Every structure is written in C-alpha cells, then in structure tokens.
Amino acid sequence: MGGTEHLTVQREGATLVLTLNRPEAKNALSLPMLVGLYDGWIEADEDDAIRSIVLTGAGDAFCAGMDLKALAGRGMEGQRYRDRLKADPDLHWKAMLRHHRPRKPVIAAVEGHCVAGGTEILQGTDIRVAGESATFGLFEVRRGLFPIGGSTVRLQRQIPRTHALEMLLTGRPYSAREAAGIGLVGHVVPDGTARQKALEIADQINACGPLAVEAVKASVYETAEMTETEGLAAELTRGWPVFDTADAKEGSRAFTEKRPPVYRRA
C-alpha cells in the first residue's frame, strides 16, 4: 500500500480506505495529497482483491479545497513530489477524479467542510454519505475564481440545473440536509458515523459479484449522455458477457443452495 504524509491508505477487508490527512489545514489539497490520491486510485484499479473504495478526511473536515497559497505558487508542500507532477502534468486532475474514473465503486464519507475543491472531488465519487454537520459549496466565484475541477459540467448532470446554477453562482454554503434534498448526497447520518456508514455500504457492494459490479458502474457512466436507443444497445454489449462468467454461475448456484456466493472474478 502507498500513501504520503497527507494521504493515508488502509485496507478494511476488500475495501481500500483513502483518508485525506492534513487536518490542521482542513485537509486542503497539497501536492503530497494529490500524489497519494492518484496512487490510491491506481492501486484500486490494479488490485483485484480491492472491490470498493472509501474516500474520507481526517479530523473534523473532508476537504476545504485547494491550498490557495500553493495555487499562487508560494511554497507548496512536498517539493520532492515535483518530479511526479513534471512527469505527468495531468496527475492533479486524475487525483481529483476529473480525468480518471476508478473502475471500482467510490464511496465518499464526509464530515465537516467539503467545499470548493472538496465538493469538486465529491462529484467524481459514486455514492455519498454525510455527517449531519457537514457543509458543502463551491465558493470559487466569491474569490473571483472559477471552479475548474469539473463542476460547471458535472454538477448540472447530477442535480437539477436550477440548484446547480444557484450553488455555482452564489458561492454559498449548503448544509448536509440541503445537499441531500437536492440530490448531491445520498445519506445523512449522525456526526462521526459517516465512515462507518460508508464501510457498511462498501461491505454490501463487496458481497456482490465484482465483475458484475464493475460492468454495471461502467454502463451507467458510458450511457449517461447517449440516447435511450444507443444506451440500451451499449448496455447489452456491456452486460451480456457477464452472464457467461464463472461468477454468474456461482451466484446462481449460491442463490439456489441458499448460501453466500464465493466470487473469484472469473
């Protein structure tokens, strides 16, 4: 397992837990954090024993966005990671899930501030859990900036456009309940339990056929902008091969025999 001074990596069974670990700065994005995130996504993609990912933050925040001092070029921490960024100038966008989509489901567990770049990373996750006191928002316009992490494209595709535009154009904070009401998050739980809830959802996913899970996720995203006719055709192309796998046969046998299935990604 990888990780950096600002990103910790843990295994919880078949779940990879990535924790933004810069609590003294409300987990504001730094170069070590971005490198750790990117490496975490790649680890999950390449390790078949990993079936889901939980993304969370240390301390009392999820992510307060980009470190503005770093954005202005005034001494971003982790200078030794500069070679990584030089070798792959797109690394930060991949880390923020703008230019990379993990093939395993990603569940966000949000406590506290999840604003600016935090809300932008959130839009790259698949399932979202928030503690009651969590705060969301895209504050960039209040600072004369542009939310260039993908929000002007993604947000209107994930929540109604009127809510997307209000969030983007006012730069105001949203409570967890309000975020759930507009569909930005799926669960609101007592403070301090978002990680636990996310792991419970991950366990439910991990108990399913991994080939089926990955194919379903891929189909949802690749058909999102297709016409219904195009999407249904693409779904058949993606879905039919799953029925021919050993995992599909094992799932059927286990259901008939009333026992938990044992999937082997075959």
ABEGO torsion letter per residue (X at the ends): XBEBAABBBBBBEABBBBBBBBAAAGGBBBAAAAAAAAAAAAAAAABAABABBBBBBBEABABAEBBAAAAAGBGBBGAAAAAAAAABAAAAAAAAGAABBBABBBBBBBBEBBBEAAAAAAAABABBBBBAABBBEBAAAAAGBBBAAGAAAAAAAABBAAAAAAAAAAGBBBBAAAAAAAGABABBBBBGAAAAAAAAAAAAAAABBAAAAAAAAAAAAAAAABBAAAAAAAAAAAAAAAAABAAAAAAAAAAAAGBBBBBAGX
